[in-house]
Structures are given as structure tokens and as C-alpha cells.
Amino acid sequence: MTPTLDDILESPQPELVATGFEFTEGPLWHPDGFLYVSDVDARVHYRVDLGSGEKTVIRTDSGGANGATFDADGRVVLCEQDARRVVRLEEDGGLTVVADRYDGKRINRANDVVARRDGTIYFTDPQGLMEESEKELDSSGIFRVDADGSLTLVAGDMNHPNGLAFSPDEDRLYVSNTRPDPHLHVYDVFGGGGDGGLGNSRVLAEMPYVPAGEGEMFRAHSGAMRPAVERGGVPDGLKVDTEGRIFCTGPGGVWVFDSDGSEIGLIELPELPANVAFGDPDLRTLFVTARTSVYRLRVKAPGIPVHGVSSQA
């Protein structure tokens, strides 16, 4: 029987953690009691203290830092969508470029990133919001970065791949498609601990936009004019808990699905969310970056650990 939100949420009312941002993204919990948060539009990367809500600037001119994860050595890996690259933050504060070109061509707008247990890194690279003159690759894609730094295109069949997360056994990769056909996508991951290729591409669940008048437009947070149908939010960041349930931000809030794509419910927040992360020592707090603020809710099942985080505990 498909569970309900009451079976999943311990505290259904979101609690404000911090506010005063322009557009929050890239939540990543650290065992020292803070959350990495990127203010995409302000181009500032922060640490947010989870006790006081105090914000500490890590880096300005962040290249539009978006999704974030830890690598196998516990270093932060970030997608910089405006700078069109994936970078790693080093202990000395320096930056190392993880990926910025494929076959000699600049990648699109790296959006979100996740790591497997074997240390390989996967990131989404949509081109849906780019001008035609800026595009060097033929399509949007999902890339894999191996331990030796080599870059492989593992999927190129989605319109606008965005958030991504593995199933608990890493046999499947879930990916949100933002536009023009909003849905939750899934791939089988081949090879287990082997090559990590993707196949059996399919739609897992539809995530329709909030209805709007035909032809109407509005100015999005980035300043770009977008179809009004997107005003209520788009499929974006996602994470998976240890029970295999998928938490994906989308129209109206955070959508929760069972592993088979059955919709469990919608978590509504004071602001439209863009991404989520599990945190706290028991990994049973769901942190949500939502426009100008960060919120949290307690859940009954822990999230999947972010690989590399245990090395910092």
C-alpha cells in the first residue's frame, strides 16, 4: 500500500532556518552543524549555521554556483552554471576545475551533481535556457566524471535534465526534467561497480505545471521572461531516502514519490522550493532551499548519506 505524507513526515510544518537571500540553491549538510547554501542570483556561496541561522560568506563571484555534493575525499564539488563548469573546493580555499569541456567544446550550464559510492561523479548539463549562439554541444546531457578525471556523456535524450539522485542500491538514477515536458525520469545504471553507464531511459512520473493562460509570460527570478505556466514552480532538485522514496521540488512544493513513481503527496512551503538535502546526525531532517529562505522539516526515515560526508564526521 502506498504510504501517505503522515507516514513520512514527523513535523509537517516547515521551520525557517535562514532568510534574506535572492534565490537559494545547492543545499549540502556538513556534520559540523552547518549547511552549504548557494545564492545563485547574488553569486554568493554561504555556510549557514543551523543553530543560529547566521550566514557566513565562503565565496563571492561564485559563477552562479548551483547543485553541490561531496566527493569521495569529503571535498565540496559544485556546478557553476554561469561559468559553465564543475569545480572542487580545496582545503586551502582554492578551486580545481573538474569539468568544463567535452570533446573540446564548452559544456552547457552544469546544474546539479551527485557522487556514487565508487567515487564517480554524475552531473546534469541542460541547455534549455541558453541562447543558440552560446551552445557548443548538440544537446542537453548527463555526464559522468571518473576517478581519473575523464568525462563521459552517459545520456543525451532529456530536454532539460536538472536534479538527480541515485536509488539506495545505485541501480537507478532519477533525474527531473524541468522543461518543456515537466516530469521525473529514471535510468537503469549498468555495471554496478563497473562502468556506470545509463540505459532503459523512461518517464517515471508526470509533474505538470500549474495552469496558466496561453501565451502569457512573466519575469523569472533570473530576469528572463518565461511562460507563465512555470510561475508555480518547475521540477528541480531531488534526493532519495533510505526507503527509496523520492523528494523532488516542483510545481507548488516538494513532491514525494514511491520508488515505483506512485505519488505520495505534496509538501507545501511558504515559498516555492528549488532543492532539498537531508541532514543532521541522523539524516532525518529535510532541508529545503526555497527562493529567499531555507526551511527544514523532520522526517521519519533518514536520507541516503552523501558519500564522503562520513570522512568529515
N, C-alpha and C positions, 0 to 999 in steps of 0.2 A: 504494500500500500504506500502510495506517495505521501511523504510527510508534509506537515504544514509549517508555516513560519513559527508557530508556537513550539513546535518540536525542535526548532533550530536556534531560536533567539532566547537568550537568558534575560536580556534587557532590551525590550523593543523600542524604547525611546532613546534616540541618539543624544549623546553628551558632547557639548562643544569642547574641543581641546585648545584650539587657537584660531584666531581670525586676523583680518587686516591684510590679506593677500589680494592679488589681482586675479590669478587663475591657478589653482593648486593642482599638482600632478605628482607622479613618481613617489608615492609613499613607500618607505622602506624602514622597518623597525630594527633598532640596534639594541642588543642586550644591556647596554649601559643606561638605558632608560630614556632614549630619545628616538625621534622619528626623523628620517631624512625626508624633506619635502621640497619640491621644486615649484617655484612661482614662474610658470612658463612665460607669461606675458611680460613680467618685470625682469626676466632673465637673471633671476637670483636663486641660488641653491641654499637651503637652510637646514639647520638642525633645530628641531622643536622639542623642548623639554616636556616630557609627558606628565610631570608633576605640576609645574607652574604654567606651562603654555608659552614660556619665553622662547623667542626666536633668535637664533644666532646665525649670522651670515657666514656661510662657508666660502662662497664664491659669487662674485658679480660677473656680468657679461658671460652668462653660463651657456651661451649657444642655444638657448631655448631648451634646456635640459628637460627631459620628459620621463619615460619609464626608467626604473632602476632595479638592480639586483646586486647580489654578492657573487664574486667568482669563487672558485674552489679554495682560494687562499684568504677569503674574507675581505677582499678589496671591493669597493663600490664600482660597478660598471653602469654607465649612463648612456642613454640615447640622447644626442643633441640634435633635435630636428632642424633647427635653423642653420646650424653649422654643417649639417648633413654628414654626421659621423657618429660612431660609438666610441666612447672613451673610458678609460680606467683611472680612478683617483688613486695615486700612490701615497704611501705613508708620509713622504716628505712634502705633500701638498701639490706635487707635480701631476701632469696629465700624460697618459700614454694613449695614443690612438689605437683602438682595437680593430676598427674597420671604417674605411671611408671610400674605398673604390672596389669595384668588381669588374674584372676583365679590362682594367684601365679606365673605366668610366665611373664618375661620381655616383654614389648611391643616392636614393631619393630623399626621404625625410624620416630617418630612423625614429621609430615611435616608442616601442616597448621591448623589453628584454627579459629573458628568463634563462636559468642555468640548469643543466641536468646533473645528476649525481656524478657522472664521469668527467665533469668539468667543462663539457662543451656548452657553448652559449648560442641561443637562438634569439633573433630579433626580427621584428616586423619592419617593413620599409615601404610604406604607401606613397603613391604619387598623386593621389586624388586632388590635393589642394595646391598643386604646383602649376605654374604657367607652362605651356607647351615648350617655350624656348629654354626652360630650365631643365627639362628632362633629358637625361643621357641614357638611361636604361629603357628597355622596351615596355616594361610593365611594373606594377607593384610586386613585391616579393616577400618571402620569408627566407632568411639566411641563417646558416649555421657557421659558427666560428670554432674550429678545432683547437686542441691544445697547442699545436704548432703555429697557430695564427692564420692558417689557411681559411679562406672564405668560400662557402658553397651555397648556391641557390638551391633550396630544397623544395620550394613551392612558388609558383607564379600564376596561380589560377584565381586568386581572390581580387575583387575590385579595390578594396581598401582594408587590408589586414591591420589590426590595431593591437588590442590587448591579447596576451597569450599566456597559457599556463598548462603544465603537464598534469595528467591524471596521477593518482598516488603511485601507481606501478610504472609510470612513464611509458605506458604502451600507447597512449593517445596524447595528442596536442590539441587543446582547444584554442580557437582564435576568434575574436569578434570581428565582424565586418561592419564598418561604420556607414559606408555609403557606396553606391546608391541603393543597394538592397540590404537593409539592416537585418543581420541575423547572427547567430552563433554557429561557427563552423567547427569541424573536427577532422583530424587526420590520424591515421594509424602511424605509429613510429616503428620503423623496421630495424631489425638488428639488435634490439635490446641494448646491450652494452657495446654493440658493434658500430655500424656506420651512421645510425641515427637518421636515415632517410625518411621521408614522409610519403604516404600513399593513401589510397582509398578516401580521397577527398569528398566530403559530403556536408550538407547542411544538417545541423543537429536541432536547432530551434529557431523559429522566427522571432524577431524583436521589432515589431512595427513602430514607425514614428507616430508621434501624436498628430492627429489630423490637423490640417491647416488648409486655407483656401488655395486653390490652384493658381500658380503664378506669383503668389505673394512672397516677399523677401524680407529679411531683417539683417541687421548688422550684428555679427557674432562678436565674441569677446576679443578675437584677434583683429577686429576691424574690418574683416572681409564680409561682403554681402553674401548671405547664404539663403537657401529656400526656407520659408517659414515653417515647413514641415519638420525641420530639425530643431525648432525652438525648444521643444520639450526634452531635448537630450538625444544623444546618439549612442549606439553600442561602443564601449570604450574599454577601460581596464578591467581585468578579471583575475581572480585567484580561486583555488580549489582547496577544500578542507580534506581531512583525513578520511572522511566517509565518501569522498568522491563527488561531493556536491559543488556546483559551480556558482560563484558570486560574481556577476558581471554588471558593471554600471551601464545604464541605458536610459531610454525614454522614461522619465518620471521617477527614477530612483535606481536602486540596486536590485537587479533581477536575480532570483535564486532558482537554479535548475537541479534536478536529479541527474545522475550520470547518463541516463538514457535520453535526456533532453526534456523530460516532463517538467513543466513549470510548477514550482512550489509556491512562489509568491513574490511580491514586490515590497522592498523596504524603502519607505519614503523618508526623505530628509528635508530640512529647511531650505537647502539649496541643491541644485542639480549636481550629481556626483560625476567625477571623471575617472577615478581609480580607487582601488582598495588594497589593503595589506593586512595580514594577520600579525599580531604582536603580543607583547607581554610574555613573561617567562613560560606561561602555559599555552601560549599561542591561541588563546581563546578570546582575544579582543580583535574586533574588526575595525580597522582604521579606514576612514573614508575621506578622500580629498574631494571637496565639493565647492567649486568656484572660489569664493573668498575665504573659505574656512576649512578646518579639519575637524571631523567628528569621530566618535567611537561608539561601538555597541559591543556588549558581551554576547558571546555565542556559546553553545553547549558542546560543540566538537571543535578540537583545535585545527588550525590550518596546517597545510603542508609546510615543513620547515624550509626556509630559503637556504640553499646549500652554501656553505662557507660561513654562515652565521654562528654555528656552534664553535668555530675556531676562535670566536671573539668573546665567548661567554666566560 
